[in-house]
Amino acid sequence: METSHRIFVGDSREMSEVGESEVELVVTSPPYPMIEMWDDLFVSLNPEIGTALDAGNGQEAFERMCAELETVWEEIDRVLVDGGIACINVGDATRKVDDSFRVYPNHARVTDYFEGMGFEPLPEILWRKPTNSAAKFMGSGMLPPNAYATLEHEYLLVFRNGKQSRTFTPGSERRYSSAYFWEERNEWFSDVWTGITGRLQSLDSGELRERSGAYPFEIPYRLVNMYSVYGDTVLDPFWGTGTTSLAAMVAGRSSVGYELQAEFTEVFTKRATDIERLSQDTVSRRLERHEEFVEQRLDDGNTFGYESEIYGFPVTTKQERQLRLYTAADINEDENGYTVSHTPYSG
């Protein structure tokens, strides 16, 4: 199996290199309106945002920031297949502007806009980010009533393009081989994810670190496996350091990414050189966890009704019998991005 990974340095408000209905899944984490680290980016897109912030008009700045993102949402509507899925990782913002402290509800604004385009909202997921600060609470500390809850979660908003799900031929091999384990389904499709920390990114430049809001690898990796099959293409219009493309490579899907800052592609080049080891580690760990699950179930006196046709170990459901995992065997870079060869995992 071979996958392609195209990266475009440019503005995702107009993704002219991607045709209509060319991608099956979108997984992205946009810049969050009213989070200060992204002020300069939004102002570069629309200087009136800076004027509103300088004037202390937080609501106007918020509306104009959201409008810039909504141009990208329109492009997603164009390039996503009918029944395709868009997963948007976004957090709300808390900010004091002109002596007014409030929440700016980014997740609600995104949901409203996707609904307005005709997308069907599906159950969302919250993932809780670890917070180690001992002084994380805002407001008046121990004195009521003017303290505020600290936002320690982000939203994984999930939308389907249209009312109907994608269709496959009965018994589709690529769909059944893309299955996940029963116990993974129970963990991944929970509405709250905890314990996801990921790896620290190695960004040599302090300026790059300040402009990177990348999420942990585990988040796009799960979403790619949950909402796509082998042979699909995953789009990330806010590519950053390429975590979504990295997840697609490991999961055996193709990808397309758009990024305004060319420097981030250099960071990704370093990350991509490690794809074979990352792929091997990720797949072997999934199989190890399944074998641990099987052992525990058998120790508890449970039995299994099915057996994997590929690996020979017990599985819980009939749908898991054809599950097959691949690892990246080779990666090549060209002028359009990367091509990755995948081979069935053999241990």
C-alpha positions as CSV (number, residue, x, y, z in Angstrom):
1,M,0.0,0.0,0.0
2,E,1.2,3.5,-0.8
3,T,0.0,6.9,0.5
4,S,0.7,10.4,-0.7
5,H,1.1,13.5,1.5
6,R,0.9,16.9,-0.1
7,I,1.9,20.1,1.7
8,F,1.1,23.5,0.4
9,V,2.5,26.7,1.9
10,G,-0.4,29.1,1.4
11,D,-3.7,30.4,2.6
12,S,-6.3,27.7,3.2
13,R,-9.1,30.3,2.7
14,E,-8.7,29.3,-0.9
15,M,-7.5,25.7,-1.4
16,S,-7.3,25.8,-5.2
17,E,-5.0,22.8,-5.3
18,V,-7.8,20.6,-3.9
19,G,-10.7,19.7,-6.0
20,E,-14.4,19.4,-5.1
21,S,-15.2,16.2,-3.0
22,E,-11.5,15.2,-3.0
23,V,-11.1,14.4,0.7
24,E,-13.0,12.1,3.0
25,L,-11.9,13.4,6.3
26,V,-10.9,16.8,7.8
27,V,-8.9,16.8,11.1
28,T,-7.6,20.2,12.2
29,S,-7.0,22.5,15.0
30,P,-7.4,26.2,13.9
31,P,-6.1,29.3,15.7
32,Y,-8.5,30.1,18.4
33,P,-10.2,33.5,18.3
34,M,-9.4,35.7,21.3
35,I,-6.4,33.7,22.4
36,E,-3.6,36.2,22.5
37,M,-1.0,34.0,20.9
38,W,-2.9,34.2,17.7
39,D,-3.7,37.9,17.7
40,D,-0.9,38.8,15.3
41,L,-2.0,36.1,12.8
42,F,-5.6,37.3,12.8
43,V,-4.5,40.9,12.5
44,S,-2.4,40.0,9.5
45,L,-5.5,38.5,7.8
46,N,-7.7,41.5,8.7
47,P,-6.2,44.7,10.2
48,E,-9.6,45.8,11.4
49,I,-9.2,43.1,14.1
50,G,-6.3,45.0,15.6
51,T,-8.3,48.2,15.4
52,A,-11.1,46.5,17.4
53,L,-8.7,45.2,20.0
54,D,-7.0,48.5,20.4
55,A,-10.4,50.1,20.9
56,G,-11.3,47.6,23.6
57,N,-14.1,46.1,21.5
58,G,-13.7,42.4,22.3
59,Q,-17.0,41.3,20.7
60,E,-16.2,43.0,17.4
61,A,-12.7,41.5,17.3
62,F,-14.2,38.0,18.1
63,E,-16.7,38.3,15.3
64,R,-14.1,39.4,12.8
65,M,-11.7,36.6,13.8
66,C,-14.5,34.0,13.5
67,A,-15.3,35.4,10.0
68,E,-11.8,34.6,8.8
69,L,-12.1,31.0,10.0
70,E,-15.5,30.7,8.3
71,T,-13.9,31.3,4.9
72,V,-12.0,28.1,5.6
73,W,-15.1,26.3,6.7
74,E,-16.7,27.1,3.3
75,E,-13.7,25.6,1.6
76,I,-14.1,22.4,3.7
77,D,-17.7,22.2,2.5
78,R,-16.4,22.3,-1.1
79,V,-13.7,19.7,-0.9
80,L,-15.3,17.2,1.5
81,V,-17.2,14.2,0.0
82,D,-20.9,13.7,0.8
83,G,-21.0,11.9,4.1
84,G,-17.4,12.8,4.9
85,I,-16.5,13.9,8.4
86,A,-14.9,17.1,9.7
87,C,-13.2,17.0,13.1
88,I,-12.4,20.4,14.5
89,N,-10.3,20.7,17.7
90,V,-11.0,24.0,19.3
91,G,-11.0,25.6,22.8
92,D,-13.0,28.5,24.2
93,A,-11.2,31.6,25.2
94,T,-11.2,33.6,28.4
95,R,-10.0,37.2,28.1
96,K,-10.2,40.6,29.7
97,V,-10.8,43.4,27.2
98,D,-11.5,47.0,28.3
99,D,-12.0,45.9,31.9
100,S,-14.5,43.2,30.9
101,F,-13.6,39.6,31.6
102,R,-15.6,36.9,29.8
103,V,-15.7,33.7,27.8
104,Y,-15.6,33.7,24.0
105,P,-17.4,30.5,23.0
106,N,-15.4,29.4,20.0
107,H,-16.9,25.9,20.0
108,A,-20.5,27.2,19.9
109,R,-19.6,29.6,17.0
110,V,-18.0,26.8,15.0
111,T,-21.0,24.5,15.6
112,D,-23.5,27.1,14.5
113,Y,-21.6,27.8,11.3
114,F,-21.2,24.2,10.3
115,E,-24.9,23.6,10.9
116,G,-25.7,26.6,8.7
117,M,-23.7,25.0,5.9
118,G,-25.9,21.9,6.1
119,F,-23.5,19.7,8.2
120,E,-25.0,17.4,10.8
121,P,-23.4,17.7,14.2
122,L,-22.4,14.4,15.7
123,P,-21.6,13.8,19.4
124,E,-18.6,15.9,20.4
125,I,-15.6,14.8,22.5
126,L,-13.9,16.7,25.3
127,W,-10.3,16.1,25.9
128,R,-8.9,17.2,29.2
129,K,-5.4,18.8,29.1
130,P,-3.1,18.3,32.0
131,T,-2.6,21.4,34.0
132,N,0.2,21.5,36.6
133,S,0.1,25.1,37.7
134,A,-0.6,25.6,41.4
135,A,-1.9,29.1,40.7
136,K,-4.3,28.3,37.8
137,F,-7.5,29.8,39.2
138,M,-8.6,33.2,38.0
139,G,-10.5,35.9,39.9
140,S,-10.5,36.6,43.6
141,G,-9.1,33.3,44.8
142,M,-11.0,32.0,47.9
143,L,-13.4,34.9,48.1
144,P,-16.9,34.5,46.5
145,P,-18.5,35.4,44.2
146,N,-15.9,36.7,41.7
147,A,-13.6,33.7,41.0
148,Y,-13.8,31.8,37.6
149,A,-13.4,28.2,36.6
150,T,-10.3,27.5,34.7
151,L,-10.8,26.0,31.2
152,E,-8.8,22.7,31.2
153,H,-10.5,21.0,28.3
154,E,-10.8,21.4,24.5
155,Y,-13.6,20.3,22.2
156,L,-13.3,17.8,19.4
157,L,-16.3,18.9,17.3
158,V,-17.5,16.2,14.8
159,F,-19.6,17.1,11.8
160,R,-21.0,14.9,8.9
161,N,-21.3,16.6,5.5
162,G,-25.0,16.0,4.9
163,K,-27.6,13.8,6.4
164,Q,-26.4,10.5,5.0
165,S,-23.3,8.5,6.0
166,R,-20.8,7.3,3.4
167,T,-21.8,4.0,1.7
168,F,-19.5,1.0,1.0
169,T,-20.2,-2.2,-1.0
170,P,-21.3,-5.0,1.3
171,G,-18.3,-6.6,3.0
172,S,-15.9,-4.0,1.6
173,E,-12.4,-5.3,2.2
174,R,-10.8,-1.9,2.8
175,R,-13.5,-1.0,5.3
176,Y,-13.3,-4.2,7.3
177,S,-9.5,-4.2,7.2
178,S,-9.6,-0.7,8.7
179,A,-11.5,-1.9,11.7
180,Y,-10.4,-1.0,15.3
181,F,-10.5,-3.3,18.3
182,W,-13.6,-3.6,20.4
183,E,-11.8,-2.2,23.5
184,E,-10.4,0.7,21.4
185,R,-14.0,1.5,20.3
186,N,-15.0,1.7,23.9
187,E,-12.1,4.1,24.8
188,W,-12.1,6.2,21.6
189,F,-15.8,6.8,21.4
190,S,-16.1,7.9,25.0
191,D,-17.2,11.5,25.2
192,V,-14.3,12.5,27.5
193,W,-10.6,11.7,26.8
194,T,-8.1,12.0,29.6
195,G,-4.4,11.1,30.1
196,I,-3.4,12.4,26.6
197,T,-0.1,14.2,26.9
198,G,1.8,13.4,23.7
199,R,5.4,14.3,23.1
200,L,7.0,17.7,23.5
201,Q,7.8,19.1,20.1
202,S,11.4,20.0,19.3
203,L,11.1,23.5,18.0
204,D,14.6,25.1,17.8
205,S,13.2,28.7,17.5
206,G,11.4,30.3,20.5
207,E,9.4,32.2,17.9
208,L,8.2,29.0,16.3
209,R,7.1,27.6,19.7
210,E,5.1,30.8,20.3
211,R,3.3,30.3,17.0
212,S,2.6,26.6,17.4
213,G,-0.6,25.3,18.9
214,A,-0.2,21.7,17.8
215,Y,-2.2,19.0,19.6
216,P,-0.7,15.7,20.7
217,F,-0.2,13.0,18.1
218,E,-2.7,10.7,19.8
219,I,-5.6,13.0,19.0
220,P,-5.4,13.0,15.2
221,Y,-4.3,9.4,15.2
222,R,-7.4,8.3,17.0
223,L,-9.7,10.5,14.8
224,V,-8.1,9.3,11.6
225,N,-8.8,5.7,12.6
226,M,-12.3,6.4,13.9
227,Y,-13.6,8.3,10.8
228,S,-11.7,7.1,7.7
229,V,-10.6,3.9,6.0
230,Y,-7.5,2.8,4.1
231,G,-7.4,4.7,0.8
232,D,-8.9,7.8,2.2
233,T,-7.4,11.3,2.1
234,V,-7.3,13.5,5.3
235,L,-7.1,17.3,5.0
236,D,-5.7,19.7,7.6
237,P,-6.1,23.3,6.5
238,F,-4.2,24.6,9.6
239,W,-1.3,22.2,9.2
240,G,1.2,23.7,11.7
241,T,4.0,21.2,12.4
242,G,2.1,18.5,10.5
243,T,0.8,16.3,13.3
244,T,-2.3,15.4,11.3
245,S,-0.2,14.3,8.3
246,L,2.1,12.3,10.7
247,A,-1.0,10.6,12.1
248,A,-2.2,9.8,8.6
249,M,1.1,8.4,7.6
250,V,1.1,6.0,10.6
251,A,-2.5,5.1,10.0
252,G,-2.0,4.3,6.3
253,R,-4.1,7.2,4.9
254,S,-3.1,10.0,2.5
255,S,-3.1,13.6,3.5
256,V,-3.2,17.2,2.4
257,G,-2.0,20.1,4.5
258,Y,-2.0,23.9,4.2
259,E,0.3,26.1,6.3
260,L,1.1,29.8,6.0
261,Q,4.5,29.6,7.7
262,A,7.1,27.9,5.6
263,E,9.4,27.3,8.6
264,F,7.0,24.7,9.9
265,T,7.6,22.4,6.9
266,E,11.3,22.2,8.0
267,V,10.2,21.0,11.4
268,F,8.0,18.4,9.8
269,T,10.9,17.1,7.6
270,K,12.8,16.2,10.8
271,R,9.7,14.5,12.3
272,A,9.0,12.6,9.1
273,T,12.4,11.0,9.1
274,D,11.3,9.1,12.2
275,I,8.1,7.8,10.7
276,E,9.2,4.2,10.4
277,R,10.0,3.9,14.1
278,L,6.9,5.8,15.1
279,S,4.8,3.6,13.0
280,Q,6.3,0.4,14.3
281,D,6.0,1.6,17.9
282,T,2.4,2.7,17.5
283,V,1.2,-0.4,15.8
284,S,3.0,-2.8,18.1
285,R,1.6,-1.0,21.1
286,R,-1.9,-1.4,19.8
287,L,-1.4,-5.1,19.4
288,E,0.2,-5.4,22.8
289,R,-2.7,-3.6,24.4
290,H,-5.1,-6.0,22.7
291,E,-3.2,-9.0,23.8
292,E,-3.2,-7.6,27.4
293,F,-7.0,-7.1,27.1
294,V,-7.5,-10.7,25.9
295,E,-5.3,-12.1,28.7
296,Q,-7.3,-10.2,31.3
297,R,-10.6,-11.2,29.9
298,L,-9.6,-14.9,29.9
299,D,-8.2,-14.6,33.4
300,D,-11.6,-13.3,34.5
301,G,-13.3,-16.4,33.1
302,N,-14.7,-14.8,29.9
303,T,-14.6,-16.4,26.4
304,F,-14.3,-15.0,22.9
305,G,-16.5,-16.0,20.0
306,Y,-14.2,-15.0,17.2
307,E,-10.6,-15.1,16.1
308,S,-8.6,-12.7,14.0
309,E,-8.0,-14.1,10.5
310,I,-4.8,-12.1,10.2
311,Y,-3.2,-12.5,13.6
312,G,-4.8,-15.6,15.1
313,F,-5.6,-14.1,18.5
314,P,-9.2,-13.9,19.9
315,V,-11.4,-10.8,19.1
316,T,-14.7,-9.8,20.6
317,T,-16.7,-9.1,17.5
318,K,-17.2,-10.5,14.0
319,Q,-16.2,-7.1,12.6
320,E,-12.7,-7.4,13.9
321,R,-11.8,-10.6,12.2
322,Q,-10.3,-8.9,9.1
323,L,-8.6,-6.1,11.0
324,R,-5.1,-5.6,9.5
325,L,-2.5,-3.1,10.7
326,Y,0.2,-1.6,8.5
327,T,3.5,0.0,9.2
328,A,5.5,2.6,7.2
329,A,8.3,0.8,5.4
330,D,9.8,3.7,3.4
331,I,9.3,7.4,2.9
332,N,10.4,9.5,-0.1
333,E,10.2,13.3,-0.4
334,D,9.6,15.1,-3.7
335,E,8.5,18.5,-4.9
336,N,4.8,17.8,-4.0
337,G,5.4,16.4,-0.5
338,Y,6.0,12.8,0.5
339,T,5.2,9.2,-0.6
340,V,5.0,6.5,2.0
341,S,5.1,2.8,1.4
342,H,3.3,0.6,3.9
343,T,3.6,-3.1,4.6
344,P,1.3,-5.3,6.7
345,Y,2.6,-5.5,10.2
346,S,4.4,-8.8,10.9
347,G,5.7,-8.2,14.4
